[in-house]
Amino acid sequence: MNIDRIREMEGYLNECSAATRDLTAQLQRTDALAEKMTKLFSYYGSEAWYEDREGEIPGNIPAGVLSEDLVYDEITAVRDAAFHMLELAADILKNRV
């Protein structure tokens, strides 16, 4: 019996369990936003988006959604995260289960 190894593995178990709970919660949160995400990404660059960019927006109205960078950056970030999830999932299924 190796107590040091047991302690080390117990620490790994606790870290992995916490990370899995956090990941599951974030996936559920993202899944719940899927419809909104689709609407946002469809809005970006659409005729409605161009119409909404015309004229002057009152200073008290947040309008980052009308910028060319913020929504594009979000689309890119979501895709990067999706690819990361795919790579991680493939690695887990191939090597660890």
C-alpha positions, -999 to +999 in steps of 0.1 A: +000+000+000+014+034-010-003+062+010+014+089-010+000+075-043-035+071-028-034+108-017-022+118-051-049+098-069-075+111-045-065+147-054-068+138-091-102+124-085-114+155-067-100+178-094-115+157-122-149+155-105-150+193-100-140+200-136-166+175-149-193+192-128-182+226-140-181+215-176-215+199-174-230+230-160-214+252-187-225+228-215-261+230-201-259+268-200-246+269-235-272+244-247-299+266-232-286+295-252-284+277-285-316+293-300-304+328-290-270+321-304-285+310-337-306+341-338-277+364-330-254+348-356-281+349-382-288+386-374-251+395-379-246+408-415-283+404-423-305+430-440-320+438-405-285+443-391-276+467-419-309+486-413-303+488-376-269+504-383-284+533-401-290+565-381-277+575-347-282+552-317-290+571-284-260+571-261-278+552-234-285+522-257-257+495-258-252+486-294-221+464-295-241+440-316-239+465-344-201+465-345-184+444-370-160+428-345-179+418-314-204+393-330-178+380-354-154+375-325-181+356-306-188+334-336-151+326-339-149+319-301-178+296-302-164+277-332-130+274-315-146+261-283-166+236-304-135+223-321-117+221-287-146+201-273-146+177-303-108+172-300-111+166-262-141+143-266-123+122-293-092+120-271-113+109-241-132+083-261-101+069-278-077+068-250-093+070-216-126+050-216 
